[in-house]
Amino acid sequence: MKSSLPEETELRNALGRDALVVVTGANGGIGLALCKALHGAGIGLIMACRSRERGEAAAGEVRRAGGKGGIWVEEVDVARAESIETFFERLKRSGLRPTHLVNNAGTMAPHLAFTPEGIEANLATNCYGALRMGDHMAELMAPGGVVVNTVSLTCRFGHFPPRAAQDGSRTYRGTYRRLQAYADSKLLLFVETACRVEAYRRRGIALHAADPGVVSTGMLRMGCWFDPLTDLLFRPFVRTPRQGAQAALRALCHPQKSGLLFRAGSACPFPEYIRKLAQKAEGKAGKTS
Ligand SMILES: NC(=O)c1ccc[n+]([C@@H]2O[C@H](COP(=O)([O-])OP(=O)(O)OC[C@H]3O[C@@H](n4cnc5c(N)ncnc54)[C@H](OP(=O)(O)O)[C@@H]3O)[C@@H](O)[C@H]2O)c1
């Protein structure tokens, strides 16, 4: 597989002339780079952002970078179920029919925090929000659609099941460590993605995972004294957001096969440890239903 960014024509040919791609977290880092690449290829975009103001500013930047696809900015806080439900109600009324979704929005919450629904912030944003967006979208999309969930190499050291309470009881088992909580949420997302591949496939929708690698975005900021040192020593060697967007862009071009993990220059089936955890999770769900 090629390691360069998909060319504009390659993207256009693979996605089709009438493609309409929803990108969550479209106003920052990798999401913004993704939108620029898609718009540059003339592909229609729905930029789903937590803040309309930041979304409109980002849409301006995407337009200025060049391209000619339509751009719609939508306010969606993926950490809140209600916000996602409202977004889909608006979408259905609008008559717009997305063909692709990139669940890119993500956070590494600096402190232990809970949504109004009582879900730990990393889990709510990185995992449940992405899954809810994908499940709704898979119902709305015509066969041939593609959903891409953004995972991370931190999945390797995530806890399964995650330490954060999932029952809305506002408890957390153990001391809160942001990187661990982030890894836990990404691991659960990856496992739940693997659990959904077959159901999506039955609808004719491909479901992939994309790992952007280590990318120079706001997410690398730890809010600590050593940030400037890391910037100096580390940032020059990590990927640019444009390079980080490559994994998701390549995944979008693959509607035929489902259940692949895309990295910068490669695609492979989901790793065995993910498939095993998915089997375990499905076994448990089977026993309780
Ligand atoms: N950077 C890396 O090295 C790396 C590595 C592996 C995976 N990833 C993943 O790649 C994705 C993009 O991250 P990034 O590096 O580009 O980080 P980033 O620069 O911090 O961008 C994150 C984006 O997600 C949005 N977001 C956060 N919470 C949201 C919510 N509740 N609802 C809607 N949007 C929300 C942010 O919007 P606001 O402006 O409103 O905060 C921002 O646009 C994430 O899923 C991340 O976990 C990143």
The ligand as an SDF file (V2000), in Angstrom:
LIG
                    3D

 48 52  0  0  0  0  0  0  0  0999 V2000
   -2.4240   13.3950   18.2790 N   0  0  0  0  0  0  0  0  0  0  0  0
   -2.0790   12.1310   18.3900 C   0  0  0  0  0  0  0  0  0  0  0  0
   -0.8860   11.8050   18.5590 O   0  0  0  0  0  0  0  0  0  0  0  0
   -3.1260   11.0390   18.2950 C   0  0  0  0  0  0  0  0  0  0  0  0
   -2.6890    9.7040   18.3280 C   0  0  0  0  0  0  0  0  0  0  0  0
   -3.6330    8.6820   18.2300 C   0  0  0  0  0  0  0  0  0  0  0  0
   -4.9790    8.9930   18.0960 C   0  0  0  0  0  0  0  0  0  0  0  0
   -5.3670   10.3050   18.0820 N   0  0  0  0  0  0  0  0  0  0  0  0
   -6.7970   10.5670   17.9440 C   0  0  0  0  0  0  0  0  0  0  0  0
   -7.0210   11.3940   16.8120 O   0  0  0  0  0  0  0  0  0  0  0  0
   -8.2250   12.1460   16.9970 C   0  0  0  0  0  0  0  0  0  0  0  0
   -7.9640   13.6120   16.7390 C   0  0  0  0  0  0  0  0  0  0  0  0
   -7.0850   14.0920   17.7420 O   0  0  0  0  0  0  0  0  0  0  0  0
   -6.0750   15.3320   17.5410 P   0  0  0  0  0  0  0  0  0  0  0  0
   -4.7260   14.8200   17.8150 O   0  0  0  0  0  0  0  0  0  0  0  0
   -6.3750   16.0110   16.2720 O   0  0  0  0  0  0  0  0  0  0  0  0
   -6.4980   16.2160   18.8200 O   0  0  0  0  0  0  0  0  0  0  0  0
   -6.9670   17.7290   18.9430 P   0  0  0  0  0  0  0  0  0  0  0  0
   -6.1040   18.6200   18.1330 O   0  0  0  0  0  0  0  0  0  0  0  0
   -7.0600   17.9430   20.4090 O   0  0  0  0  0  0  0  0  0  0  0  0
   -8.4170   17.7190   18.2850 O   0  0  0  0  0  0  0  0  0  0  0  0
   -9.4910   17.0710   18.9010 C   0  0  0  0  0  0  0  0  0  0  0  0
  -10.7730   17.5380   18.2450 C   0  0  0  0  0  0  0  0  0  0  0  0
  -11.8580   16.8280   18.8750 O   0  0  0  0  0  0  0  0  0  0  0  0
  -12.8170   17.8090   19.2770 C   0  0  0  0  0  0  0  0  0  0  0  0
  -13.5940   17.3590   20.4330 N   0  0  0  0  0  0  0  0  0  0  0  0
  -13.1650   17.0640   21.6830 C   0  0  0  0  0  0  0  0  0  0  0  0
  -14.2060   16.7370   22.4560 N   0  0  0  0  0  0  0  0  0  0  0  0
  -15.3170   16.8330   21.6810 C   0  0  0  0  0  0  0  0  0  0  0  0
  -16.6940   16.6170   21.9140 C   0  0  0  0  0  0  0  0  0  0  0  0
  -17.1540   16.2420   23.1130 N   0  0  0  0  0  0  0  0  0  0  0  0
  -17.5540   16.7910   20.8720 N   0  0  0  0  0  0  0  0  0  0  0  0
  -17.1100   17.1720   19.6570 C   0  0  0  0  0  0  0  0  0  0  0  0
  -15.8200   17.4100   19.3770 N   0  0  0  0  0  0  0  0  0  0  0  0
  -14.9300   17.2290   20.3850 C   0  0  0  0  0  0  0  0  0  0  0  0
  -12.0140   19.0560   19.5960 C   0  0  0  0  0  0  0  0  0  0  0  0
  -12.8790   20.1830   19.5720 O   0  0  0  0  0  0  0  0  0  0  0  0
  -12.7580   21.4220   20.5930 P   0  0  0  0  0  0  0  0  0  0  0  0
  -12.0020   22.4720   19.8400 O   0  0  0  0  0  0  0  0  0  0  0  0
  -14.1720   21.7850   20.8560 O   0  0  0  0  0  0  0  0  0  0  0  0
  -12.0400   20.9340   21.8110 O   0  0  0  0  0  0  0  0  0  0  0  0
  -11.0260   19.0290   18.4340 C   0  0  0  0  0  0  0  0  0  0  0  0
  -11.6190   19.5510   17.2720 O   0  0  0  0  0  0  0  0  0  0  0  0
   -8.6800   11.8540   18.4220 C   0  0  0  0  0  0  0  0  0  0  0  0
   -9.6620   10.8380   18.4060 O   0  0  0  0  0  0  0  0  0  0  0  0
   -7.4240   11.3250   19.0980 C   0  0  0  0  0  0  0  0  0  0  0  0
   -7.7070   10.5030   20.1900 O   0  0  0  0  0  0  0  0  0  0  0  0
   -4.4710   11.3320   18.1740 C   0  0  0  0  0  0  0  0  0  0  0  0
  1  2  1  0
  2  3  2  0
  2  4  1  0
  4  5  1  0
  4 48  2  0
  5  6  2  0
  6  7  1  0
  7  8  2  0
  8  9  1  0
  8 48  1  0
  9 10  1  0
  9 46  1  0
 10 11  1  0
 11 12  1  0
 11 44  1  0
 12 13  1  0
 13 14  1  0
 14 15  2  0
 14 16  1  0
 14 17  1  0
 17 18  1  0
 18 19  2  0
 18 20  1  0
 18 21  1  0
 21 22  1  0
 22 23  1  0
 23 24  1  0
 23 42  1  0
 24 25  1  0
 25 26  1  0
 25 36  1  0
 26 27  1  0
 26 35  1  0
 27 28  2  0
 28 29  1  0
 29 30  1  0
 29 35  2  0
 30 31  1  0
 30 32  2  0
 32 33  1  0
 33 34  2  0
 34 35  1  0
 36 37  1  0
 36 42  1  0
 37 38  1  0
 38 39  2  0
 38 40  1  0
 38 41  1  0
 42 43  1  0
 44 45  1  0
 44 46  1  0
 46 47  1  0
M  CHG  2   8   1  16  -1
M  END
$$$$
